[in-house]
Amino acid sequence: MDEESLPRIILAGELHYAKLWLVCVALRGVSWDKMPFEQRELAFQGKEAASNCLSNLLNSPTYRAALRYAVHDSLVMTAFSALFLLKMAHMFPADLDLGSITGQVEQLVQLLSDVAAERYAITLRVMLANLRRKIGLAPNNNAPGNQPIPNPAGGQPPENLLVASGSFQTSTPRTAGGSTSQSPVTGPFTVEELGSNWPSDWGLISPSSLPVWIQEQNLTDLGLPANGSDSVFLQLGNPNGWNRGFPQMPEAR
């Protein structure tokens, strides 16, 4: 089989994801502040598998072009890998290349938006904004993942539009690497932090309504999500994460 053939590339991505999945199973219930060396190394193996899963997609023009016709499982596979990377960045900011991680995730966000998979793209945007706040990293508004989201209503939101109605507070004063974190930044996310012209008629995202696995108090949990990987993404058009309805948009299936 040709190395650049789509079936081979998809199978390679599934292999990387299977390795990540096994790491999540092994780390279920592990406390980050009591993580021994072996489990820490296992977490970093998961980080490598997640990064390889994303690279497998992002570096393949064939796979990128086919993502528009991807099944639900393929979208979950890549987006969950990105969320795992962002969790690792939260836990080990001094030990990872944060620029590389955010760059990969930003590319994936734009790609998912291009194929109308906004459910996954928006979840990643929120997590990116939260990470930047916690580590003091300014938004890269020129990054591929920070292009404006199409507004179904055709209008532009006010420049000072506040997107989230709550706040993501740093509830843990120390990082997994042992260093003291900065003071928590409270208050709603701004459009600049999310890196897009967020349409005002899309409603507000309440941090307390985010899926449990990506809520602030669970950002140090690398274990397998209780309800499976699909449960960690916002549900558009229902109360999970939104204060009101979401305009109907086609999703890649």
CORKAVEN-V127702 format. One record per backbone hydrogen bond with DSSP energy under -1.0 kcal/mol. NH is the residue of the N-H (numbers start at 0). CO is the residue of the C=O. E is the energy in kcal/mol with one decimal. If there is no record, write none. Layout:
# CORKAVEN-V127702
nh={NH:NH}
co={CO:CO}
e={E:E}
This chain:
# CORKAVEN-V127702
nh={4:8:9:10:11:12:13:14:15:16:17:18:19:20:21:22:23:24:25:26:29:33:34:39:40:41:42:43:44:45:46:47:48:49:50:51:52:53:54:55:57:58:59:63:64:65:66:68:69:74:75:76:77:78:79:80:81:82:83:84:85:86:87:88:89:90:91:94:97:100:101:102:103:104:105:106:107:108:109:110:111:112:113:114:115:116:120:121:122:123:124:125:126:127:128:129:130:131:132:133:134:136:142:145:153:160:162:164:170:174:177:180:193:194:195:197:201:202:204:208:209:213:214:217:218:220:223:227:230:231:232:234:237:240:242}
co={1:4:5:6:7:8:9:10:11:12:13:14:15:16:17:18:19:20:21:22:26:30:31:35:36:37:38:39:40:41:42:43:44:45:46:47:48:49:50:51:53:54:56:59:60:61:62:65:66:70:71:72:73:74:75:76:77:78:79:80:81:82:83:84:85:86:87:91:95:96:97:98:99:100:101:102:103:104:105:106:107:108:109:110:112:111:116:117:118:119:120:121:122:123:124:125:126:127:128:129:130:131:139:142:150:157:188:204:168:178:174:172:189:190:190:195:198:199:162:205:206:210:211:214:215:217:23:224:227:228:229:239:234:238:203}
e={-1.7:-2.0:-2.7:-2.2:-2.1:-2.1:-2.2:-1.8:-2.0:-2.3:-2.2:-1.8:-2.0:-2.8:-2.1:-1.8:-2.3:-2.0:-2.4:-1.9:-2.1:-1.5:-1.2:-2.3:-2.5:-1.8:-2.2:-1.8:-1.7:-2.0:-2.0:-2.1:-2.2:-2.6:-2.4:-2.4:-2.0:-1.9:-2.7:-2.3:-3.0:-2.5:-1.4:-2.6:-2.2:-1.6:-1.1:-1.9:-1.8:-1.3:-2.3:-2.3:-1.7:-2.3:-2.9:-1.5:-1.7:-2.0:-2.3:-1.9:-2.1:-2.1:-2.3:-2.1:-1.8:-1.9:-3.0:-1.2:-1.3:-2.1:-2.8:-1.9:-2.2:-2.4:-2.6:-2.0:-2.1:-2.6:-2.0:-2.2:-2.9:-2.2:-2.1:-1.1:-1.6:-2.9:-1.7:-2.9:-1.0:-2.0:-2.0:-2.1:-1.9:-2.4:-2.3:-2.1:-2.2:-2.4:-1.9:-2.0:-2.0:-1.8:-1.7:-2.0:-1.8:-1.7:-2.2:-1.0:-1.2:-2.7:-1.8:-2.4:-1.7:-1.2:-1.4:-1.5:-1.7:-1.2:-1.1:-2.1:-1.4:-1.6:-1.4:-2.3:-1.4:-1.8:-1.9:-1.6:-1.2:-1.3:-1.1:-1.3:-1.2:-1.8:-1.8}
